[in-house]
Amino acid sequence: MAHDITITKHNESFVRINCEPAIFEELAEFFTFYADDYKFSPMYKRKIWDGKIRLLNKKTMQLPHGLAFYVCKIARDKGYTCLNQTNQETNFTLKDAEFFANSLKLPMEPRDYQLAAFATAIRCNRRLILSPTASGKSLVAYLLVRFLLQFECKQGVLIVPTISLVEQMYGDFEEYSKNNKWNVEANCQKFYAGFDKRIGKPLVISTWQSLQDFPPKYFSPFDFVIGDEAHTFKAKSLSYIMNNMNNARFRVGMTGTVKDTQVNLLSIEGHFGPTYKAISTKELMDRGQIAQLQIRCIVLSHPQEARKKMDYQEEVDFIVSNTARNEYVRDLALSMDKNTLVLFNYVEKHGQIIHDLIQERGNSRKVFFVHGGVDAEDRETIRHLTEQENDAIIVASLGTFSTGVNIKNLHNVIFAHIGKSKIKILQSIGRGLRLSENKTNAVIYDLVDDLRYNNEINYSMRHYVERVKIYNEEKFKISNSKVELSYG
């Protein structure tokens, strides 16, 4: 019997869609979207590009492998018959996952949702695991690596967004292996600037930046790929890497959040497969497995004489260079008697100023400054030192400390200037969610600038409204207060 749609495997990165032209057009329309911010693209403005991303290629009839399940769903919804010849699911069960995890003699007992995520990923070969910050994604990665190298694969790559996370993941694997004697040094290869780029060990732990310039054939040996913080995999360079992993049968992405646009989600699922939601932040809080979170929104009201009409960049420059505001950030950080993280966007014109102000008044408190120019070993040293401190202050850029960095003994996080990106906000909040022996609660201080002029709402206030929507969606506890800034 002939089927209306047949899906065949081109390689592990792409499938081929075979169907009548009319049905193909329907599918092509489903997988066509306007790109985020396409109107600002020079190519769109010059009318060279129509602003659309087309995931189904009409010339090759190829679609990213991870989206095959959408074709099957569309077929069911429209009453078409569909033969999917790419299904590679196994019978790996939750009991199998538990048995394997027990065999590793881990220093902690995996949680039920971690085992379920591990079992799902192995059974389905490819999945995008949605699990919030502090839910223990590195342990899931470890279970996947150990199982795949033992039973299914010879060579894999674990891709992370930053050098700090290469070091942190390597260190986590050492911690997980201390009872089972798995030799991390013999099996895991760090991969970033200064390290040998020749593949010499079963697992490569690398930043995507270190892989992006290699030719396509470089990726042929990898038969599995795990992407940590997979929300970053929408970038062209990351797509280049994933699209050339032609032999990687097992593909697992892990992230705490995905940007709320369908094209973004489909692009990531194209690399890794359907989304699997492991657990929510609210569930983890209710279980007592992460810190109880309080968000304190502080509206900084600027004097009327300082207010004027400003475009977005003018307002940002005004905020980050404002002496009274920066002194308030300093005083807020110093008023806290436990470990505090201050997150900023701009190194020279904001972070450096805040750090210097805190350093001048910090007396005996340890104050650390972390940004892209600080090498990986120093960042890792700072992370470990903070775990041993009780009243340290870390002034860190969003790029280095908002995503993935694990500091359990962190009680306060100050958003010195953060914007409205849902991913950045939730990832930054995650810095304060991990439990430690002397910590069960965390506070986020969200600073908002009231610069309304002639009844026109300024950008900082607009972004604040968007952040509150995110906080409410996540069911976080929120309080509000107002501070009159004095320029005297």
N, C-alpha and C positions, 0 to 999 in steps of 0.2 A: 504494500500500500504506500503510495506517494504521500508525503507530508507537505503541508503548506510552507513550513519553514524547517530547514535543517541547519543545525549548528555543528560545524566541524572544527577541529583544532588546527590552527596554522602553526603555532608554537606555544610555549607556555606564557607568552605575553599577549597573543592575539588569537581570536577565533574568526572563522569565516562564516558569513550569513548567506545561505542559499535560499532564494524564494523568488516569486514573481515580482516584476518591477513595481507594480502597484503596492504590494505589501512592503517591499523594500523602502519605498518612499514614506510610508507610514512610520516605519521603524526609524528611518533617518530623521524624520521630523521630531520624534520623541527624544532623540539623542543630540538635538541641536539647541544651543542656548546662547544668549548674549553673554559675553565675558563680563566679569566684574569690572566696573569703571571703564567700559569700552569707549564711552564718549570722550574720555580724556586721552585716548591713544592717538599719537600723531598719524598712524596709518589710517585710522578711522576718519580723522579730521581731513586728511588728504584724499579720502574716498577710495583708498587702495584696498581697504578691508571693510567688510560690512559689520564688524563687531561680534560676529558669531563664532562659537566653537562647535565643531562638528566631530563628535566622537565616533560616528560610523562613517568610514571612508567609502565614498561611492565608487572610486576607481578600483580599489583592491577588495571591496566588500568586507573589509576587516573591522572588527570591533575589539576594544580592550577585553581580555579574557574574563576579567572579573565582573563584567556586565552581562554575561550570558544569561544569568538568572532573570534579568529584566526582560529579555526577549521572550523567555518562557512565560513570564507573567503577562506580558502584553498579548501573547498568543491565547492564553486562557481567557483573558478579559474580552477579547474580540472574537472568540470562537474558532480560532485557527488551530490546526494540528501542528505540533512542533516536536521534532526529534532532536534531542540534545545529545550529541555524541562526545561531549567533553566532560561529562560527569565522572569524577575520580574519587568519590566518597568511599570511605572505608567503614568498617564496623567497630572502630575504636570507641569504647564506652567510658562513662564516668568511673566505673569500677576499674577499668584498665588504667585510667589516669591516676586513681588513688593508689593502685598497686605499684605503679612505676614511681610515683612520688615517694612512697614509703621506702622503696629500695634505695633511694638516694640518701637516706639518713640526714635529712635537712635539719639545720639548727632551729627551725621554727616549723610549726604545722601549717601547711597551706590552707587558706580559707576556702570555703565551699565554692565561691564564685571564681576564685583563681583556678581551681581544678576544673570547673565547668568550662571556663574559657580555654584552658589548655586542651581539654578533651574535644571541644568543638573545632578548634583550629586544626588538630591532627586529623580528626574524622573528615573534615571538609576540604583539607589541603590549603584552602585560602579563605581568610576572613579578616575583616577590619574590626578589631576589638575596641569597643568604646567603654572605657573604664576611667573614672576620675582620678585626678592627682591624689597621691597617698594611698591608692588602692592596691599597690604592690605589683605593678606591671613588670618590674625587673625580674621578679620571681617567676612570673609566667614565661618571660623570655628565656630564663634559665632552664625551666622544664622543657620548653620547646627545643632548645639547642641540644640538651643532653639526650632527649629522645631521638631527635632526627639524626644526630651523629652516630648514635648507637645502632639504630635500626633501619634508617631510610636513606641517608645521604652521606656524602663524603666531604663536601665543601659548602660552607655557608657564609653569609655576610649579615651582620647586624648593623644597621645604619641609624645613626643618631644625628641631631642637628648641630651639636657643639662639641668642642674638644673636652670641655668639662664633663660632658656626659659619657665620652669614651672612657675617661679615667674612672668615673663613678660606676659605670656598668662593669668594668673590669674588676673594680674593688668589690662590688656586690657579688660577682661570680666567685671571687675568692672566699667571701664570707659564707656563701651557700655551699661551698665545696669542702669546708674545713673538717667535716666529719666523714665524708666519703672518699677523701684523698684524691679527688679528680685534679689533675695537674693543670691549673689554669694557664700557667706560663707556657707549657708545652702545647696546649690546645688553642689558645687565644692570642691573636696578633693585633696589637694596637696599630691604627692606621691613620696618621695625620702628619702634618709637616714635621720633618726631622726623622721619621721612621721609614724603614725599608718598605718600598711599595711592591716588592715581589711577594706573591702569595706563597707562604711557607708553612702555614698552620691550618688546621681544619676550620677554624672560625676567624673571620676578620671582623673586628669591631672598628668602625670607621665613621667619620663625618661624611655627609654627602658632598661637601666641598672638596674633599680629598679624592673623590671618585669621578667627579664630573668631566675631567679632561682626558680620561682614558678612551682608547678606541673601542668600538663595539665588541671586538673579539675578546677583550680583556674580561668581560663578564660571563663568558661561556662556561668556565669551570663551576660556577655557583649553581648548586641544585636546590638551595633554599635561601630565602631572604626574609629578614624580619626588620620592619621599619618602626623604630620608636619615635614617638611624637609625630605620628603619620600625617597630621594636619598640614605639615610643611611640605608634603609630597606633591603639591599641586604645581610647584615651580617647574619651569622648563627643564632645568638641569636635572632635577630629580626624576622627571618623566623620561628623560633621555636614559638615565641609569636603569630605571625599571623596565622600560621598553626593550632594552638590550639584554635583560636577564632571560634570554630565550629558553634556557634549560632549567630555570628555577621552578620546579613543580609545586613546592610549598612556599606560600607567600602569606605572611601575617603582618598586618599593621596594627599598631596600638596607639591610642590617643585618648586624651581626656575630653576633647571637644572638637567639633568640626564646624567650620563657618556655615552660617545659616543661608546658604544658597544651593540650589539643586545642582548647578553645574560643578560647584566645588565638591559636593558629596560624590557625585557620579565620577568625577575625575579620580578621586582617591579610591573609590570602590572598583574602578577599572583596573587599578594596580593590584588590589588586595582581595577583592571579592565583597560579598554582602556584609553589611554591618551587623555585628553581634553586640548587644548591650549587656555588659557583665553585671553592673550595679550602678546605682546613683550616689551622689554625694550625700543626699538626705538619708538614704538607707544606711550608709556607713556611719553617719552621725548617730542615727537612732540605735545602731548596734553598739555604739561606743568604741568603734574601731578607728575613728579619726577624731581630732579635737573638735569641741563644740565651738562654733564660729559666731562671732559678733562683728557686724560691720557698722562702724561709726562714721557717718558722713559729716564732714565739717565744712560748712560754707564760709569761705573767707570773703567778707564784704570789703571791697576796696573803697576808699574815699571818693565822693562824687567828683571832686576836682581832678581825679586821676583818670576818670572814664572818658572815653571818646569812641568814635566809630573806628573799628579796626577790622582788617581782613583776618583770615585764619592764622597765617604765619606771623602777622604783626602781633596778634594777641598772644600766641605762643611765646614769642620773643620777649614780650612785656612780662609775662608771668614768670618765666624761668630766670629772668635777670632782675626781678623785683627784690630789692634788699629787704624790705619789711617781711615779705612772704618767705624768703629763704631763711631769715632769722627765726620766723615762726616754726618752720620745719625743723631747724636746729633745736629750738627749745622743746618742741614736742618730742623729738627723739631722746633728748637728754632727760626728759621728765619720766621716762619709763625705766623701771628697775630690773627689767629682764631683757634677754636677747631681742634685738630689734633689727629689722631689715628695712632700709629706705630705698625704694626703687625709683629710678629716673630714666629719662629718654636720651638726653644729650650730655655727652661726657664733659667737654670743656666748658660749655656755657651754662651748665646746671649742676651735674654731678660733682665736678671738681670744686665748685663753690660751696655746695652743701657739705662736702667732706671736710674742707678746710675750716668752715665755720664750726662744725662739730668738734674737730680736732683741737681747735683753739680753746674751747670751753670744756672739753671732755675730761679734764683732770686725769685721773688714773684709769679711766675706762679704755678698753681696747677698741679702736676704731679701724675698720678695714675698708679699703676702697677697691672695688672690683669692676673691671670693664674689659672690653675686647683686647686692650693692649697688655693685660696681665696674663702671663703664660699659664698653661694648664696646670702645671705642678703647683704653682703658687695659689691658684684658685682652689685646688683640692686641699692644700694645706690650710687655707683659710676656713674651708668648710669643716675640716676636722677640728681645728682649734675652736671654732664656734660651738661645736658639740660639747666641749669641755668647759666653756665659759657660762656665766650666769647673767652678765650685763654687758655683753659686747654689742657693738653697733656695726652693721655692714651697710655701706652705701654702695649700691650695685646698679649697673645698667640693666634695663629690661632684657636686652639681648643676651646677657650672660647668666642672669639669675631668675628670670621669670619662668623659664621652661625646664622642668625635669629635675632641677638640682634638689637634692635631698638633704635638708637640715631638720632633724627631728626637734632639736632643742631651740625652737624659734617661736617666740610668744607674740610678737607684734610685727605687723607689716604696714609701712606707710607708703601710700601711692603719692609720691611727690608730684608726678604728672604722668597720666596714663592714657588718656583718650577714651575711645568707645569700642575698641576691638574686643568682641566677645572672647575670642581665643586668648588674647593677651590678658584680659581681666581674669578669666577663670584659671589660667595657668599661674598667674601671679598670686591669686588667692591660695592656690595649692601649696605655696611655699610655707604657709602657716598651719596646714591641716594635719601634719604628722604628729603622732603621739610620742611622748618620751616618758621616762620614769617620773619626772617632776612637772609634767605638763598635760593638762586635759582640756585647756581652753586656749583660744587664739583670738586676737582682735585685729581687724583690718581698719586702718584709718584712711578714708577716702577724702582727699582734699579737693574742694570745688571752689572756683573763683567767680564771684559775682561781680561782673563788670558791665551789667546791663546799662544801656545808654539810650535815652529817648524812647523808653518802653520796648526797645529791641533786645531780645534775649541773645546774650553772647555765646560763643562756641563752647566754652567750658561748661556753662549751665546746660546747654543742649546735650552735651556728651554725658553730663551727670544724669539727666533724665533717662538716657539710653542704658546707663549702667544700673540704675535702679530697676529698670525692667528686667535686666539679667538677674539681679539679686532676687527679685520676686519670683522669677521663673524657677530659680534654684532653691527657693524657700528658705533663704538665709534670714537671720534676724537683723533688722536694720534700725538704727537710731539716728537722729539728726540734731545738729546743733549749729549755732552761728557765732562767728568771731569777727569783730570789727577790727580790721587792720589799721594800725596807726603809722603814718609815714614820718612821725616826728623824730 
